[in-house]
Amino acid sequence: MKLFFTGNSPYARRALIAARTSGLAVEEVDVAPLAIENHPLLARGPGARVPALETDAGTYLCETLIITNYLNGLSGGRLLPGEGAEAALELEGIGSLLMDSLFVRSHEKRRDLGAPSPALMEKETVRAARCYDALDSHLAGQTAQLHLGTIAAVASLGYADWRHADDGWRDGRVGLAAWYDEMMKLPAVGDTKPIF
Ligand SMILES: N[C@@H](CCC(=O)N[C@@H](CS)C(=O)NCC(=O)O)C(=O)O
């Protein structure tokens, strides 16, 4: 299998951590930079986004949740805990919507024309704050364990550090901050820290 990634993509980071945790043989292929005409990924599918996974059978999968779910299935469920699988999925959902929300705001900040929409920025800032609170209540006091839920959470918080440092997600959430620090000590997490 081949996993296509770029070093600064928070979505691809989730697939990378999942692949490294799965125990499967996955070749990691860095396809940066994506912003070039006729990017080689276009020969495989319409998206030209990362992450993307070429399976051993030659199928080309896109979208983080589809790829990580596929890796979990192929690994015999190694990416979900035996007990608490539903709670892990709940966490994965929160981590996913936090990442999408942060991504929207980050693009809005860097739009080509005009100023960012204040209404959209406010909506996504408030949504992200709700997600930080939810992650704090789920993860404060937890030990560092890798599964699809914690992978989505840690990658989203890492992305927040990069693009939205002024969110100050650690402020008033010391339990979440301590959990994050422990997670960063795991090689699959620490070694995939976004390059910024
Ligand atoms: N919904 C997609 C989002 C993936 C995505 O937006 N990846 C970005 C990098 S963080 C990308 O490939 N951007 C290149 C582009 O849009 O041209 C997923 O869940 O995988």
The ligand as an SDF file (V2000), in Angstrom:
LIG
                    3D

 20 19  0  0  0  0  0  0  0  0999 V2000
  -11.9170   16.3220    3.4580 N   0  0  0  0  0  0  0  0  0  0  0  0
  -10.5510   15.9560    3.1830 C   0  0  0  0  0  0  0  0  0  0  0  0
   -9.6770   17.1840    3.3680 C   0  0  0  0  0  0  0  0  0  0  0  0
   -8.2340   16.9380    2.9360 C   0  0  0  0  0  0  0  0  0  0  0  0
   -7.5540   18.2390    2.5760 C   0  0  0  0  0  0  0  0  0  0  0  0
   -8.1600   19.3100    2.4730 O   0  0  0  0  0  0  0  0  0  0  0  0
   -6.2310   18.1460    2.4050 N   0  0  0  0  0  0  0  0  0  0  0  0
   -5.4850   19.3190    2.0410 C   0  0  0  0  0  0  0  0  0  0  0  0
   -4.1840   19.3850    2.8160 C   0  0  0  0  0  0  0  0  0  0  0  0
   -4.4620   19.6940    4.5320 S   0  0  0  0  0  0  0  0  0  0  0  0
   -5.1440   19.2740    0.5680 C   0  0  0  0  0  0  0  0  0  0  0  0
   -4.8520   18.2280    0.0470 O   0  0  0  0  0  0  0  0  0  0  0  0
   -5.1570   20.4480   -0.0650 N   0  0  0  0  0  0  0  0  0  0  0  0
   -4.7640   20.5740   -1.4230 C   0  0  0  0  0  0  0  0  0  0  0  0
   -5.8360   21.1530   -2.2780 C   0  0  0  0  0  0  0  0  0  0  0  0
   -6.9750   21.3500   -1.8010 O   0  0  0  0  0  0  0  0  0  0  0  0
   -5.5540   21.3880   -3.4330 O   0  0  0  0  0  0  0  0  0  0  0  0
  -10.1200   14.8100    4.0910 C   0  0  0  0  0  0  0  0  0  0  0  0
  -10.8030   14.5670    5.0980 O   0  0  0  0  0  0  0  0  0  0  0  0
   -9.1500   14.1010    3.7820 O   0  0  0  0  0  0  0  0  0  0  0  0
  1  2  1  0
  2  3  1  0
  2 18  1  0
  3  4  1  0
  4  5  1  0
  5  6  2  0
  5  7  1  0
  7  8  1  0
  8  9  1  0
  8 11  1  0
  9 10  1  0
 11 12  2  0
 11 13  1  0
 13 14  1  0
 14 15  1  0
 15 16  2  0
 15 17  1  0
 18 19  2  0
 18 20  1  0
M  END
$$$$
